[in-house]
């Protein structure tokens, strides 16, 4: 559970909300935020999740081909 919370802590939600606010009147706010969270923060969330999982020891070692 801590790894999941680490992912959400790594997302700069305030900055994303500022961008979404600038789009008010052009697109639905919910849709704009969803697009930002799935697109722009995907890499940040992946990095945060991997770091948290590694710290907790729940990260599996990378697969190697034999």
C-alpha positions in Angstrom: 0.0 0.0 0.0 2.9 2.4 0.7 4.1 2.0 -2.8 0.8 3.1 -4.2 0.8 6.2 -2.0 4.4 7.0 -3.1 3.2 7.1 -6.7 0.4 9.6 -5.9 2.9 11.7 -3.8 5.2 11.9 -6.8 2.5 13.4 -9.1 2.7 17.2 -9.3 -1.1 17.6 -9.1 -1.1 21.3 -8.3 0.8 22.1 -11.5 -1.5 19.9 -13.5 -4.5 21.6 -12.1 -3.1 25.0 -13.1 -2.7 23.8 -16.7 -6.3 22.3 -16.6 -7.6 25.6 -15.3 -6.1 27.4 -18.3 -8.2 25.1 -20.5 -11.4 26.1 -18.9 -14.1 26.8 -21.5 -12.3 24.9 -24.2 -12.4 21.3 -22.9 -14.1 19.5 -20.0 -11.9 19.9 -16.9 -12.2 16.2 -16.0 -11.1 15.1 -19.5 -8.2 17.5 -19.5 -6.9 16.3 -16.1 -7.4 12.6 -17.1 -5.4 13.2 -20.3 -2.6 14.9 -18.3 -2.5 12.2 -15.7 -2.4 9.3 -18.2 0.0 10.9 -20.6 2.4 13.4 -19.0 2.7 11.7 -15.6 2.9 8.1 -16.8 6.7 8.2 -16.8 6.9 10.0 -13.4 4.4 7.6 -11.9 6.4 4.6 -13.3 9.6 5.9 -11.8 8.1 6.6 -8.4 6.4 3.1 -8.3 9.7 1.4 -9.2 11.6 3.3 -6.6 9.0 2.6 -3.9 8.8 -1.1 -4.9 12.6 -1.4 -4.9 12.8 0.2 -1.4 10.2 -2.2 0.0 11.8 -5.1 -1.7 8.8 -6.1 -3.7 10.3 -5.4 -7.1 11.0 -8.5 -9.1 14.4 -8.8 -10.7 14.4 -8.1 -14.5 13.8 -11.1 -16.7 16.8 -12.3 -18.7 16.7 -14.5 -21.8 18.7 -17.7 -21.6 
